[in-house]
Amino acid sequence: MISNRKYAPLSKVAATLSRLCLVFTVFAITISSRPAFAQQPINPGPPPFGGPRVAEFLVPPGSLGQLIALAQPGRIMYDIRQINIFGGTHSPFFRFIRAHEYAHLRRRHFVLSPQDNFDNELEADCDAAELFGWNSPEVQAAAHAYRQRLPPQNMPGSPGSAARIANLRDCGR
Ligand SMILES: [Zn+2]
C-alpha cells in the first residue's frame, strides 16, 4: 500500500523541479529574445559633409533586413555583420556607406515611392563619389561591393550595379 505520506516528499521534489524548469524556461526565453547584442553606439568621427552629427549605431545582424545601413531622421544604423564583411568600421567601404547615409539625411530622403528610392540611391551615391573621387579607396570599395552584391540590371525601385557604378564614375570625376 502506498501512503500519501510516502508520496508527499516526491511531489515536493516534483513541485520544486517544475519551479526550476519554469525559471530555466523564462531564462531561456529572455536570452533567446534578446539580440546577440543590443545596438551599439559608435563614433566614427566628424560627419563627412560637415554639419551636425547624428547618432550612429551598429545593430545586430539582419535587423535591417537585407540592408547594410539605414538612415532615419536623427540616426544611422549599420548592420554589424554586413559592415564586417566589407572590412569593419575603419574600412574605406564603411567611410563610403557612411557618406552615402549622411547624404540621404541632408537631402531629406525619407518619403519613398519606388521611383523616389531609385533616384535617391543614385543621388546619395553621387554625393559620396563627389566627396571622395572615383579613384579613391572609398569609391573603389563601393564599386567592388556593388559588383558583388547587386545584379547588373536595374530593379524596380533600386538601381543595379551597372547604373550605380556608371553614376559613381560620372560623379567622382
Ligand atoms: Zn541609400
Backbone and ligand atoms as CSV (ligand in chain L), in Angstrom:
chain,resi,resn,atom,element,x,y,z
A,1,MET,N,N,0.836,-1.199,0.000
A,1,MET,CA,C,0.000,0.000,0.000
A,1,MET,C,C,0.877,1.258,0.000
A,2,ILE,N,N,0.482,2.145,-0.785
A,2,ILE,CA,C,1.273,3.375,-0.882
A,2,ILE,C,C,0.532,4.487,-0.153
A,3,SER,N,N,1.186,5.011,0.838
A,3,SER,CA,C,0.506,6.044,1.612
A,3,SER,C,C,0.723,7.414,0.976
A,4,ASN,N,N,-0.168,8.278,1.259
A,4,ASN,CA,C,0.000,9.666,0.802
A,4,ASN,C,C,1.278,10.279,1.346
A,5,ARG,N,N,1.522,9.843,2.558
A,5,ARG,CA,C,2.667,10.411,3.238
A,5,ARG,C,C,3.975,10.103,2.508
A,6,LYS,N,N,4.052,8.800,2.040
A,6,LYS,CA,C,5.256,8.399,1.321
A,6,LYS,C,C,5.437,9.244,0.054
A,7,TYR,N,N,4.313,9.597,-0.531
A,7,TYR,CA,C,4.384,10.350,-1.781
A,7,TYR,C,C,4.643,11.841,-1.586
A,8,ALA,N,N,4.338,12.286,-0.385
A,8,ALA,CA,C,4.443,13.729,-0.168
A,8,ALA,C,C,5.813,14.316,-0.541
A,9,PRO,N,N,6.913,13.688,-0.070
A,9,PRO,CA,C,8.214,14.266,-0.426
A,9,PRO,C,C,8.445,14.259,-1.930
A,10,LEU,N,N,7.998,13.172,-2.584
A,10,LEU,CA,C,8.185,13.097,-4.035
A,10,LEU,C,C,7.487,14.242,-4.758
A,11,SER,N,N,6.247,14.509,-4.333
A,11,SER,CA,C,5.537,15.578,-5.036
A,11,SER,C,C,6.178,16.937,-4.723
A,12,LYS,N,N,6.784,16.998,-3.537
A,12,LYS,CA,C,7.507,18.227,-3.220
A,12,LYS,C,C,8.697,18.405,-4.179
A,13,VAL,N,N,9.379,17.278,-4.399
A,13,VAL,CA,C,10.505,17.311,-5.344
A,13,VAL,C,C,10.005,17.720,-6.731
A,14,ALA,N,N,8.888,17.086,-7.108
A,14,ALA,CA,C,8.327,17.389,-8.427
A,14,ALA,C,C,7.971,18.873,-8.530
A,15,ALA,N,N,7.376,19.379,-7.477
A,15,ALA,CA,C,6.981,20.791,-7.490
A,15,ALA,C,C,8.216,21.681,-7.618
A,16,THR,N,N,9.251,21.307,-6.863
A,16,THR,CA,C,10.481,22.090,-6.930
A,16,THR,C,C,11.078,22.030,-8.332
A,17,LEU,N,N,11.089,20.794,-8.877
A,17,LEU,CA,C,11.629,20.622,-10.234
A,17,LEU,C,C,10.869,21.473,-11.241
A,18,SER,N,N,9.539,21.449,-11.133
A,18,SER,CA,C,8.774,22.187,-12.139
A,18,SER,C,C,9.001,23.691,-11.958
A,19,ARG,N,N,9.211,24.102,-10.688
A,19,ARG,CA,C,9.539,25.521,-10.486
A,19,ARG,C,C,10.873,25.861,-11.145
A,20,LEU,N,N,11.838,24.968,-10.952
A,20,LEU,CA,C,13.153,25.177,-11.564
A,20,LEU,C,C,13.034,25.253,-13.077
A,21,CYS,N,N,12.223,24.298,-13.621
A,21,CYS,CA,C,12.038,24.286,-15.074
A,21,CYS,C,C,11.479,25.613,-15.545
A,22,LEU,N,N,10.507,26.120,-14.784
A,22,LEU,CA,C,9.892,27.385,-15.167
A,22,LEU,C,C,10.950,28.486,-15.177
A,23,VAL,N,N,11.780,28.496,-14.119
A,23,VAL,CA,C,12.831,29.511,-14.038
A,23,VAL,C,C,13.744,29.409,-15.255
A,24,PHE,N,N,14.145,28.166,-15.586
A,24,PHE,CA,C,15.045,27.997,-16.731
A,24,PHE,C,C,14.369,28.406,-18.036
A,25,THR,N,N,13.067,28.073,-18.130
A,25,THR,CA,C,12.344,28.426,-19.349
A,25,THR,C,C,12.316,29.937,-19.516
A,26,VAL,N,N,11.957,30.620,-18.434
A,26,VAL,CA,C,11.899,32.083,-18.506
A,26,VAL,C,C,13.268,32.636,-18.864
A,27,PHE,N,N,14.294,32.066,-18.250
A,27,PHE,CA,C,15.668,32.497,-18.510
A,27,PHE,C,C,16.019,32.300,-19.987
A,28,ALA,N,N,15.660,31.093,-20.506
A,28,ALA,CA,C,15.974,30.779,-21.899
A,28,ALA,C,C,15.236,31.728,-22.836
A,29,ILE,N,N,13.976,32.001,-22.529
A,29,ILE,CA,C,13.209,32.916,-23.384
A,29,ILE,C,C,13.845,34.304,-23.339
A,30,THR,N,N,14.249,34.722,-22.145
A,30,THR,CA,C,14.875,36.038,-22.011
A,30,THR,C,C,16.116,36.116,-22.881
A,31,ILE,N,N,16.943,35.070,-22.844
A,31,ILE,CA,C,18.183,35.077,-23.620
A,31,ILE,C,C,17.883,35.062,-25.120
A,32,SER,N,N,16.965,34.166,-25.535
A,32,SER,CA,C,16.767,34.000,-26.973
A,32,SER,C,C,16.036,35.194,-27.585
A,33,SER,N,N,15.240,35.901,-26.791
A,33,SER,CA,C,14.537,37.041,-27.376
A,33,SER,C,C,15.427,38.282,-27.396
A,34,ARG,N,N,16.520,38.219,-26.685
A,34,ARG,CA,C,17.444,39.349,-26.713
A,34,ARG,C,C,18.345,39.197,-27.935
A,35,PRO,N,N,18.592,40.277,-28.703
A,35,PRO,CA,C,19.524,40.144,-29.830
A,35,PRO,C,C,20.912,39.738,-29.337
A,36,ALA,N,N,21.756,39.265,-30.247
A,36,ALA,CA,C,23.095,38.831,-29.879
A,36,ALA,C,C,23.793,39.927,-29.063
A,37,PHE,N,N,23.563,41.166,-29.430
A,37,PHE,CA,C,23.958,42.274,-28.575
A,37,PHE,C,C,22.992,43.407,-28.865
A,38,ALA,N,N,22.862,44.294,-27.919
A,38,ALA,CA,C,21.980,45.431,-28.155
A,38,ALA,C,C,22.633,46.328,-29.198
A,39,GLN,N,N,21.892,47.277,-29.718
A,39,GLN,CA,C,22.539,48.170,-30.676
A,39,GLN,C,C,23.645,48.943,-29.976
A,40,GLN,N,N,24.722,49.116,-30.710
A,40,GLN,CA,C,25.957,49.592,-30.093
A,40,GLN,C,C,26.312,50.963,-30.682
A,41,PRO,N,N,26.286,51.998,-29.867
A,41,PRO,CA,C,26.614,53.324,-30.400
A,41,PRO,C,C,28.072,53.376,-30.858
A,42,ILE,N,N,28.310,54.033,-31.959
A,42,ILE,CA,C,29.688,54.218,-32.422
A,42,ILE,C,C,29.918,55.697,-32.708
A,43,ASN,N,N,31.163,56.097,-32.698
A,43,ASN,CA,C,31.515,57.479,-33.030
A,43,ASN,C,C,32.630,57.472,-34.065
A,44,PRO,N,N,32.254,57.402,-35.346
A,44,PRO,CA,C,33.284,57.306,-36.395
A,44,PRO,C,C,33.910,58.656,-36.769
A,45,GLY,N,N,33.681,59.687,-35.978
A,45,GLY,CA,C,34.330,60.967,-36.259
A,45,GLY,C,C,33.380,61.987,-36.848
A,46,PRO,N,N,33.931,63.121,-37.282
A,46,PRO,CA,C,33.095,64.214,-37.775
A,46,PRO,C,C,32.264,63.772,-38.973
A,47,PRO,N,N,31.073,64.354,-39.153
A,47,PRO,CA,C,30.225,63.999,-40.295
A,47,PRO,C,C,30.943,64.273,-41.613
A,48,PRO,N,N,30.771,63.421,-42.583
A,48,PRO,CA,C,31.522,63.529,-43.840
A,48,PRO,C,C,31.302,64.844,-44.593
A,49,PHE,N,N,30.122,65.438,-44.471
A,49,PHE,CA,C,29.851,66.687,-45.209
A,49,PHE,C,C,29.809,67.887,-44.277
A,50,GLY,N,N,30.349,67.745,-43.059
A,50,GLY,CA,C,30.225,68.820,-42.074
A,50,GLY,C,C,28.817,68.811,-41.494
A,51,GLY,N,N,28.468,69.881,-40.785
A,51,GLY,CA,C,27.123,69.940,-40.202
A,51,GLY,C,C,27.021,69.065,-38.969
A,52,PRO,N,N,25.802,68.934,-38.452
A,52,PRO,CA,C,25.628,68.215,-37.189
A,52,PRO,C,C,25.791,66.701,-37.357
A,53,ARG,N,N,26.303,66.090,-36.301
A,53,ARG,CA,C,26.369,64.624,-36.277
A,53,ARG,C,C,25.011,64.068,-35.913
A,54,VAL,N,N,24.733,62.860,-36.361
A,54,VAL,CA,C,23.553,62.152,-35.869
A,54,VAL,C,C,24.045,60.944,-35.083
A,55,ALA,N,N,23.148,60.342,-34.316
A,55,ALA,CA,C,23.500,59.130,-33.574
A,55,ALA,C,C,23.757,58.008,-34.567
A,56,GLU,N,N,24.840,57.261,-34.350
A,56,GLU,CA,C,25.157,56.147,-35.242
A,56,GLU,C,C,25.308,54.876,-34.413
A,57,PHE,N,N,24.771,53.784,-34.941
A,57,PHE,CA,C,24.748,52.519,-34.203
A,57,PHE,C,C,25.116,51.346,-35.101
A,58,LEU,N,N,25.828,50.381,-34.532
A,58,LEU,CA,C,25.900,49.047,-35.132
A,58,LEU,C,C,24.715,48.268,-34.575
A,59,VAL,N,N,23.996,47.582,-35.443
A,59,VAL,CA,C,22.834,46.818,-34.993
A,59,VAL,C,C,23.040,45.344,-35.320
A,60,PRO,N,N,22.346,44.473,-34.603
A,60,PRO,CA,C,22.542,43.029,-34.789
A,60,PRO,C,C,22.261,42.585,-36.223
A,61,PRO,N,N,22.944,41.517,-36.635
A,61,PRO,CA,C,22.793,41.004,-37.997
A,61,PRO,C,C,21.332,40.784,-38.368
A,62,GLY,N,N,20.955,41.268,-39.532
A,62,GLY,CA,C,19.609,41.034,-40.037
A,62,GLY,C,C,18.564,42.012,-39.540
A,63,SER,N,N,18.903,42.884,-38.587
A,63,SER,CA,C,17.836,43.758,-38.070
A,63,SER,C,C,17.410,44.822,-39.071
A,64,LEU,N,N,18.172,45.014,-40.135
A,64,LEU,CA,C,17.745,45.950,-41.176
A,64,LEU,C,C,17.271,45.194,-42.410
A,65,GLY,N,N,16.891,43.944,-42.243
A,65,GLY,CA,C,16.516,43.126,-43.392
A,65,GLY,C,C,17.754,42.893,-44.252
A,66,GLN,N,N,17.632,43.157,-45.545
A,66,GLN,CA,C,18.765,42.959,-46.458
A,66,GLN,C,C,19.706,44.162,-46.477
A,67,LEU,N,N,19.313,45.233,-45.815
A,67,LEU,CA,C,20.081,46.470,-45.944
A,67,LEU,C,C,21.396,46.408,-45.172
A,68,ILE,N,N,22.382,47.105,-45.688
A,68,ILE,CA,C,23.659,47.237,-44.993
A,68,ILE,C,C,23.573,48.370,-43.979
A,69,ALA,N,N,22.880,49.419,-44.345
A,69,ALA,CA,C,22.732,50.569,-43.446
A,69,ALA,C,C,21.416,51.256,-43.739
A,70,LEU,N,N,20.947,52.013,-42.777
A,70,LEU,CA,C,19.676,52.718,-42.938
A,70,LEU,C,C,19.750,54.048,-42.204
A,71,ALA,N,N,19.379,55.131,-42.920
A,71,ALA,CA,C,19.311,56.453,-42.298
A,71,ALA,C,C,17.862,56.780,-41.986
A,72,GLN,N,N,17.612,57.213,-40.770
A,72,GLN,CA,C,16.294,57.718,-40.385
A,72,GLN,C,C,16.546,59.070,-39.739
A,73,PRO,N,N,15.504,59.924,-39.657
A,73,PRO,CA,C,15.760,61.241,-39.073
A,73,PRO,C,C,16.498,61.111,-37.734
A,74,GLY,N,N,17.668,61.716,-37.669
A,74,GLY,CA,C,18.409,61.736,-36.409
A,74,GLY,C,C,19.305,60.548,-36.135
A,75,ARG,N,N,19.302,59.538,-37.017
A,75,ARG,CA,C,20.185,58.407,-36.727
A,75,ARG,C,C,20.511,57.578,-37.970
A,76,ILE,N,N,21.661,56.904,-37.886
A,76,ILE,CA,C,22.055,55.944,-38.924
A,76,ILE,C,C,22.355,54.626,-38.224
A,77,MET,N,N,21.834,53.550,-38.801
A,77,MET,CA,C,22.109,52.215,-38.269
A,77,MET,C,C,22.864,51.400,-39.311
A,78,TYR,N,N,23.816,50.640,-38.833
A,78,TYR,CA,C,24.621,49.795,-39.721
A,78,TYR,C,C,24.500,48.354,-39.236
A,79,ASP,N,N,24.268,47.428,-40.164
A,79,ASP,CA,C,24.243,46.002,-39.814
A,79,ASP,C,C,25.679,45.547,-39.563
A,80,ILE,N,N,25.943,45.111,-38.358
A,80,ILE,CA,C,27.328,44.813,-37.975
A,80,ILE,C,C,27.944,43.718,-38.840
A,81,ARG,N,N,27.136,42.717,-39.206
A,81,ARG,CA,C,27.720,41.619,-39.985
A,81,ARG,C,C,28.109,42.097,-41.385
A,82,GLN,N,N,27.198,42.869,-41.987
A,82,GLN,CA,C,27.473,43.375,-43.340
A,82,GLN,C,C,28.689,44.296,-43.333
A,83,ILE,N,N,28.777,45.134,-42.321
A,83,ILE,CA,C,29.914,46.057,-42.235
A,83,ILE,C,C,31.210,45.259,-42.067
A,84,ASN,N,N,31.157,44.229,-41.253
A,84,ASN,CA,C,32.360,43.416,-41.047
A,84,ASN,C,C,32.782,42.681,-42.316
A,85,ILE,N,N,31.798,42.227,-43.103
A,85,ILE,CA,C,32.124,41.547,-44.364
A,85,ILE,C,C,32.970,42.467,-45.249
A,86,PHE,N,N,32.664,43.763,-45.211
A,86,PHE,CA,C,33.388,44.703,-46.067
A,86,PHE,C,C,34.507,45.434,-45.333
A,87,GLY,N,N,34.976,44.871,-44.225
A,87,GLY,CA,C,36.203,45.387,-43.617
A,87,GLY,C,C,36.043,46.155,-42.316
A,88,GLY,N,N,34.814,46.259,-41.796
A,88,GLY,CA,C,34.636,46.887,-40.494
A,88,GLY,C,C,34.519,48.403,-40.563
A,89,THR,N,N,34.422,49.018,-39.398
A,89,THR,CA,C,34.107,50.457,-39.323
A,89,THR,C,C,35.305,51.354,-39.610
A,90,HIS,N,N,36.484,50.758,-39.811
A,90,HIS,CA,C,37.632,51.595,-40.193
A,90,HIS,C,C,37.982,51.431,-41.674
A,91,SER,N,N,37.110,50.761,-42.399
A,91,SER,CA,C,37.413,50.440,-43.802
A,91,SER,C,C,36.977,51.557,-44.745
A,92,PRO,N,N,37.580,51.615,-45.942
A,92,PRO,CA,C,37.108,52.551,-46.970
A,92,PRO,C,C,35.627,52.345,-47.290
A,93,PHE,N,N,35.184,51.085,-47.324
A,93,PHE,CA,C,33.775,50.829,-47.620
A,93,PHE,C,C,32.865,51.480,-46.581
A,94,PHE,N,N,33.254,51.376,-45.314
A,94,PHE,CA,C,32.435,51.999,-44.269
A,94,PHE,C,C,32.378,53.515,-44.455
A,95,ARG,N,N,33.520,54.123,-44.784
A,95,ARG,CA,C,33.507,55.577,-44.995
A,95,ARG,C,C,32.581,55.957,-46.144
A,96,PHE,N,N,32.570,55.105,-47.180
A,96,PHE,CA,C,31.660,55.379,-48.299
A,96,PHE,C,C,30.203,55.270,-47.858
A,97,ILE,N,N,29.863,54.148,-47.229
A,97,ILE,CA,C,28.449,53.920,-46.885
A,97,ILE,C,C,27.984,54.975,-45.873
A,98,ARG,N,N,28.900,55.405,-45.019
A,98,ARG,CA,C,28.553,56.440,-44.042
A,98,ARG,C,C,28.234,57.757,-44.770
A,99,ALA,N,N,29.073,58.117,-45.736
A,99,ALA,CA,C,28.815,59.340,-46.506
A,99,ALA,C,C,27.495,59.201,-47.273
A,100,HIS,N,N,27.258,58.023,-47.852
A,100,HIS,CA,C,26.009,57.769,-48.569
A,100,HIS,C,C,24.802,57.988,-47.637
A,101,GLU,N,N,24.874,57.470,-46.431
A,101,GLU,CA,C,23.740,57.625,-45.495
A,101,GLU,C,C,23.587,59.077,-45.051
A,102,TYR,N,N,24.698,59.751,-44.787
A,102,TYR,CA,C,24.613,61.179,-44.441
A,102,TYR,C,C,24.021,61.979,-45.597
A,103,ALA,N,N,24.320,61.565,-46.832
A,103,ALA,CA,C,23.739,62.249,-47.991
A,103,ALA,C,C,22.215,62.084,-47.992
A,104,HIS,N,N,21.717,60.889,-47.679
A,104,HIS,CA,C,20.266,60.710,-47.563
A,104,HIS,C,C,19.695,61.674,-46.526
A,105,LEU,N,N,20.385,61.813,-45.410
A,105,LEU,CA,C,19.867,62.662,-44.331
A,105,LEU,C,C,19.828,64.121,-44.750
A,106,ARG,N,N,20.941,64.610,-45.338
A,106,ARG,CA,C,20.955,66.039,-45.633
A,106,ARG,C,C,20.036,66.383,-46.801
A,107,ARG,N,N,19.725,65.394,-47.630
A,107,ARG,CA,C,18.767,65.616,-48.715
A,107,ARG,C,C,17.343,65.261,-48.305
A,108,ARG,N,N,17.169,64.864,-47.080
A,108,ARG,CA,C,15.840,64.511,-46.532
A,108,ARG,C,C,15.131,63.471,-47.413
A,109,HIS,N,N,15.837,62.412,-47.668
A,109,HIS,CA,C,15.295,61.307,-48.471
A,109,HIS,C,C,14.484,60.365,-47.595
A,110,PHE,N,N,13.323,60.770,-47.162
A,110,PHE,CA,C,12.605,59.893,-46.231
A,110,PHE,C,C,11.284,59.352,-46.760
A,111,VAL,N,N,10.585,60.120,-47.590
A,111,VAL,CA,C,9.282,59.664,-48.086
A,111,VAL,C,C,9.513,58.983,-49.425
A,112,LEU,N,N,9.236,57.710,-49.480
A,112,LEU,CA,C,9.718,56.941,-50.615
A,112,LEU,C,C,8.633,56.232,-51.412
A,113,SER,N,N,8.553,56.577,-52.671
A,113,SER,CA,C,7.930,55.684,-53.649
A,113,SER,C,C,9.094,54.894,-54.240
A,114,PRO,N,N,8.819,53.785,-54.930
A,114,PRO,CA,C,9.929,53.058,-55.559
A,114,PRO,C,C,10.765,53.957,-56.472
A,115,GLN,N,N,10.090,54.821,-57.271
A,115,GLN,CA,C,10.859,55.681,-58.170
A,115,GLN,C,C,11.711,56.671,-57.377
A,116,ASP,N,N,11.152,57.233,-56.301
A,116,ASP,CA,C,11.945,58.116,-55.431
A,116,ASP,C,C,13.163,57.372,-54.916
A,117,ASN,N,N,12.928,56.154,-54.480
A,117,ASN,CA,C,14.024,55.393,-53.898
A,117,ASN,C,C,15.137,55.168,-54.921
A,118,PHE,N,N,14.733,54.844,-56.131
A,118,PHE,CA,C,15.697,54.641,-57.215
A,118,PHE,C,C,16.562,55.899,-57.390
A,119,ASP,N,N,15.918,57.048,-57.503
A,119,ASP,CA,C,16.642,58.308,-57.698
A,119,ASP,C,C,17.484,58.656,-56.469
A,120,ASN,N,N,16.918,58.433,-55.294
A,120,ASN,CA,C,17.630,58.792,-54.063
A,120,ASN,C,C,18.920,57.992,-53.894
A,121,GLU,N,N,18.866,56.721,-54.270
A,121,GLU,CA,C,20.069,55.895,-54.141
A,121,GLU,C,C,21.196,56.460,-55.016
A,122,LEU,N,N,20.836,56.824,-56.250
A,122,LEU,CA,C,21.863,57.374,-57.148
A,122,LEU,C,C,22.352,58.732,-56.642
A,123,GLU,N,N,21.443,59.519,-56.094
A,123,GLU,CA,C,21.808,60.838,-55.591
A,123,GLU,C,C,22.769,60.724,-54.396
A,124,ALA,N,N,22.463,59.814,-53.491
A,124,ALA,CA,C,23.324,59.636,-52.308
A,124,ALA,C,C,24.695,59.089,-52.723
A,125,ASP,N,N,24.704,58.154,-53.666
A,125,ASP,CA,C,25.980,57.657,-54.194
A,125,ASP,C,C,26.771,58.796,-54.826
A,126,CYS,N,N,26.065,59.664,-55.556
A,126,CYS,CA,C,26.714,60.759,-56.270
A,126,CYS,C,C,27.393,61.711,-55.275
A,127,ASP,N,N,26.694,62.060,-54.223
A,127,ASP,CA,C,27.290,62.938,-53.194
A,127,ASP,C,C,28.563,62.311,-52.622
A,128,ALA,N,N,28.484,61.024,-52.321
A,128,ALA,CA,C,29.651,60.345,-51.735
A,128,ALA,C,C,30.797,60.279,-52.750
A,129,ALA,N,N,30.475,60.046,-54.012
A,129,ALA,CA,C,31.516,59.972,-55.051
A,129,ALA,C,C,32.158,61.342,-55.277
A,130,GLU,N,N,31.359,62.404,-55.232
A,130,GLU,CA,C,31.904,63.767,-55.350
A,130,GLU,C,C,32.855,64.057,-54.197
A,131,LEU,N,N,32.470,63.589,-53.029
A,131,LEU,CA,C,33.289,63.837,-51.840
A,131,LEU,C,C,34.648,63.138,-51.949
A,132,PHE,N,N,34.652,61.875,-52.347
A,132,PHE,CA,C,35.891,61.081,-52.298
A,132,PHE,C,C,36.640,61.029,-53.629
A,133,GLY,N,N,35.909,61.102,-54.744
A,133,GLY,CA,C,36.542,60.959,-56.064
A,133,GLY,C,C,36.535,59.507,-56.529
A,134,TRP,N,N,36.420,59.347,-57.859
A,134,TRP,CA,C,36.305,57.997,-58.444
A,134,TRP,C,C,37.470,57.091,-58.063
A,135,ASN,N,N,38.679,57.614,-58.056
A,135,ASN,CA,C,39.842,56.756,-57.801
A,135,ASN,C,C,40.146,56.524,-56.327
A,136,SER,N,N,39.327,57.053,-55.441
A,136,SER,CA,C,39.583,56.893,-54.001
A,136,SER,C,C,39.331,55.444,-53.580
A,137,PRO,N,N,39.985,55.007,-52.511
A,137,PRO,CA,C,39.684,53.675,-51.968
A,137,PRO,C,C,38.210,53.534,-51.587
A,138,GLU,N,N,37.606,54.634,-51.132
A,138,GLU,CA,C,36.200,54.583,-50.701
A,138,GLU,C,C,35.271,54.233,-51.875
A,139,VAL,N,N,35.428,54.962,-52.976
A,139,VAL,CA,C,34.523,54.736,-54.110
A,139,VAL,C,C,34.862,53.418,-54.806
A,140,GLN,N,N,36.145,53.071,-54.855
A,140,GLN,CA,C,36.505,51.773,-55.438
A,140,GLN,C,C,35.937,50.626,-54.601
A,141,ALA,N,N,35.929,50.784,-53.289
A,141,ALA,CA,C,35.346,49.739,-52.425
A,141,ALA,C,C,33.841,49.630,-52.666
A,142,ALA,N,N,33.191,50.769,-52.873
A,142,ALA,CA,C,31.747,50.749,-53.137
A,142,ALA,C,C,31.467,50.067,-54.479
A,143,ALA,N,N,32.258,50.411,-55.507
A,143,ALA,CA,C,32.057,49.795,-56.821
A,143,ALA,C,C,32.241,48.276,-56.716
A,144,HIS,N,N,33.251,47.868,-55.973
A,144,HIS,CA,C,33.505,46.436,-55.763
A,144,HIS,C,C,32.304,45.770,-55.063
A,145,ALA,N,N,31.813,46.416,-54.027
A,145,ALA,CA,C,30.677,45.853,-53.279
A,145,ALA,C,C,29.432,45.774,-54.164
A,146,TYR,N,N,29.182,46.801,-54.963
A,146,TYR,CA,C,28.007,46.781,-55.841
A,146,TYR,C,C,28.123,45.666,-56.879
A,147,ARG,N,N,29.334,45.492,-57.426
A,147,ARG,CA,C,29.546,44.413,-58.397
A,147,ARG,C,C,29.251,43.060,-57.754
A,148,GLN,N,N,29.697,42.919,-56.496
A,148,GLN,CA,C,29.498,41.646,-55.792
A,148,GLN,C,C,28.049,41.410,-55.414
A,149,ARG,N,N,27.366,42.466,-54.990
A,149,ARG,CA,C,26.105,42.278,-54.286
A,149,ARG,C,C,24.864,42.523,-55.122
A,150,LEU,N,N,25.003,43.248,-56.229
A,150,LEU,CA,C,23.803,43.620,-56.983
A,150,LEU,C,C,23.836,43.005,-58.371
A,151,PRO,N,N,22.656,42.689,-58.934
A,151,PRO,CA,C,22.629,42.298,-60.339
A,151,PRO,C,C,22.993,43.515,-61.183
A,152,PRO,N,N,23.546,43.305,-62.383
A,152,PRO,CA,C,23.929,44.465,-63.196
A,152,PRO,C,C,22.717,45.315,-63.605
A,153,GLN,N,N,21.581,44.658,-63.853
A,153,GLN,CA,C,20.420,45.413,-64.366
A,153,GLN,C,C,19.639,46.061,-63.222
A,154,ASN,N,N,18.915,47.123,-63.589
A,154,ASN,CA,C,18.089,47.815,-62.596
A,154,ASN,C,C,16.919,46.950,-62.152
A,155,MET,N,N,16.488,47.172,-60.903
A,155,MET,CA,C,15.301,46.502,-60.393
A,155,MET,C,C,14.289,47.595,-60.051
A,156,PRO,N,N,13.006,47.225,-59.885
A,156,PRO,CA,C,12.032,48.260,-59.518
A,156,PRO,C,C,12.458,48.947,-58.217
A,157,GLY,N,N,12.636,50.242,-58.275
A,157,GLY,CA,C,12.983,50.997,-57.072
A,157,GLY,C,C,14.428,50.925,-56.671
A,158,SER,N,N,15.252,50.225,-57.437
A,158,SER,CA,C,16.630,50.021,-56.989
A,158,SER,C,C,17.574,49.840,-58.178
A,159,PRO,N,N,18.504,50.787,-58.338
A,159,PRO,CA,C,19.423,50.664,-59.480
A,159,PRO,C,C,20.340,49.445,-59.344
A,160,GLY,N,N,20.650,48.825,-60.471
A,160,GLY,CA,C,21.581,47.699,-60.482
A,160,GLY,C,C,23.022,48.184,-60.454
A,161,SER,N,N,23.945,47.234,-60.451
A,161,SER,CA,C,25.356,47.610,-60.295
A,161,SER,C,C,25.858,48.432,-61.477
A,162,ALA,N,N,25.378,48.159,-62.712
A,162,ALA,CA,C,25.885,48.904,-63.875
A,162,ALA,C,C,25.562,50.388,-63.738
A,163,ALA,N,N,24.291,50.695,-63.417
A,163,ALA,CA,C,23.883,52.099,-63.278
A,163,ALA,C,C,24.588,52.759,-62.086
A,164,ARG,N,N,24.737,52.021,-61.020
A,164,ARG,CA,C,25.346,52.620,-59.816
A,164,ARG,C,C,26.817,52.936,-60.068
A,165,ILE,N,N,27.513,52.020,-60.734
A,165,ILE,CA,C,28.948,52.228,-60.949
A,165,ILE,C,C,29.174,53.336,-61.976
A,166,ALA,N,N,28.345,53.367,-63.040
A,166,ALA,CA,C,28.452,54.459,-64.023
A,166,ALA,C,C,28.222,55.805,-63.340
A,167,ASN,N,N,27.268,55.840,-62.453
A,167,ASN,CA,C,26.938,57.060,-61.700
A,167,ASN,C,C,28.103,57.466,-60.782
A,168,LEU,N,N,28.714,56.501,-60.126
A,168,LEU,CA,C,29.876,56.794,-59.264
A,168,LEU,C,C,31.006,57.407,-60.104
A,169,ARG,N,N,31.193,56.834,-61.291
A,169,ARG,CA,C,32.281,57.307,-62.158
A,169,ARG,C,C,32.005,58.737,-62.608
A,170,ASP,N,N,30.781,58.994,-63.062
A,170,ASP,CA,C,30.416,60.352,-63.501
A,170,ASP,C,C,30.567,61.365,-62.366
A,171,CYS,N,N,30.035,61.016,-61.225
A,171,CYS,CA,C,30.005,61.973,-60.109
A,171,CYS,C,C,31.397,62.143,-59.501
A,172,GLY,N,N,32.225,61.139,-59.604
A,172,GLY,CA,C,33.535,61.176,-58.957
A,172,GLY,C,C,34.635,61.774,-59.810
A,173,ARG,N,N,34.289,62.183,-61.037
A,173,ARG,CA,C,35.305,62.737,-61.944
A,173,ARG,C,C,35.806,64.076,-61.461
L,1,ZN,ZN,ZN,20.887,54.540,-49.875
